[in-house]
Structures are given as structure tokens and as C-alpha cells.
């Protein structure tokens, strides 16, 4: 189904972004390798797991309107909707890294 494919695609986009960025972040923001980002597929068990991660997103599953709640340090900070979910989430992760891991000069 389209939505299932959509979920896979979103998850893959987010994972590949993290893989690309992590080596960069490790150089500039030491400690970031301990950051835990959770990408969940189902809203039912999503939020519970997301709460234990530094940053978690519950991606919409099949048959749900695409709404993806985002948790930062166990607190729901926003719900992403529409086309740019992966990109918006990447920005949130980026901001989190800058805010929580001190940059090397």
C-alpha cells in the first residue's frame, strides 16, 4: 500500500540522514554518539518506546492520516503532518544536537 511504502520511505530517509550526519556530528559535537533516536511505526506502541529515547518519532502506519508525533527527552513536542515529515524531523534532530552536545571550537 502507499502508506506502508510511505512509512518505509520516511524511516529510510531518517536512518540515512542519521548515518550521514553522525560522523560529522562526532567531530563537531562530542558525546553525540550516545544520542538515541527512535523511529517507530505504530502510534500504539510508538510513544512508549519514544519516551526512552532522546528523540523519537512515531511514523504513521497504514490507513492513518499521516501525523507523526515527535518526542524529545520523553516529552511530546509536536506532531508533524503532510509531505515534509522526514525533513522536519531531521531539523529537529539537528537542533537537538546543537542544543545538547557542546560544539568543539
C-alpha positions in Angstrom: 0.0 0.0 0.0 1.0 3.6 -0.5 1.1 4.4 3.2 3.2 1.3 4.1 5.6 2.4 1.4 5.4 5.9 2.8 6.4 4.7 6.2 9.3 2.6 4.8 10.5 5.6 2.8 10.3 8.0 5.7 12.1 5.6 8.0 14.8 5.0 5.4 15.2 8.8 4.8 15.6 9.4 8.5 18.0 6.5 9.0 20.2 7.5 6.1 20.3 11.1 7.3 21.5 10.0 10.8 24.1 7.7 9.2 25.5 10.5 7.1 25.4 13.1 9.8 26.8 11.1 12.7 30.4 11.1 11.6 30.2 14.9 11.1 28.5 15.4 14.4 31.1 13.2 16.3 33.8 15.6 15.1 31.9 18.8 16.0 29.7 17.7 18.9 31.5 15.1 21.1 29.1 12.8 23.1 26.6 12.8 20.3 27.3 9.1 19.6 25.3 8.4 22.8 22.2 10.0 21.4 19.4 7.6 21.0 16.9 8.3 18.1 13.9 6.1 17.9 11.8 5.7 14.7 8.6 3.8 15.4 6.0 2.6 13.0 2.9 2.4 15.1 1.3 5.0 17.3 0.1 2.5 19.8 3.5 1.2 20.9 5.3 4.2 19.5 5.0 6.8 22.2 6.1 4.4 25.0 9.3 3.5 23.2 9.9 7.1 22.1 9.8 8.2 25.7 13.0 6.3 26.4 14.9 7.9 23.5 16.5 11.3 23.3 14.4 11.9 20.3 11.6 9.7 19.0 9.1 9.9 16.1 6.1 7.7 15.6 5.6 7.4 11.9 2.1 7.0 10.5 1.2 3.4 9.7 -1.3 2.1 7.1 -4.7 3.7 7.0 -3.8 6.5 9.3 -3.7 10.1 8.2 -0.1 11.0 8.1 0.6 12.5 11.5 3.8 11.8 13.3 4.2 12.8 16.9 7.7 13.8 17.9 9.1 13.2 21.4 12.2 15.0 22.8 13.6 13.6 26.1 10.3 11.9 26.7 8.0 14.8 26.1 5.8 15.2 23.1 7.0 18.4 21.5 5.0 18.5 18.2 3.1 16.5 15.6 4.4 16.6 12.1 2.0 16.3 9.2 2.0 16.2 5.5 4.7 15.9 2.9 7.8 17.1 4.7 7.8 14.8 7.8 11.3 13.4 7.3 12.8 16.8 6.5 11.2 18.4 9.5 12.3 15.6 11.8 15.8 16.0 10.5 15.8 19.7 11.5 14.5 18.8 15.0 17.4 16.2 15.4 19.9 18.8 14.1 18.6 21.4 16.6 18.8 18.9 19.4 22.4 18.0 18.6 23.4 21.7 18.6 21.5 22.4 21.8 22.6 19.4 23.8 26.1 18.5 22.7 28.7 21.2 23.1 30.5 22.2 19.9 34.2 21.8 19.8 35.9 25.1 18.9 
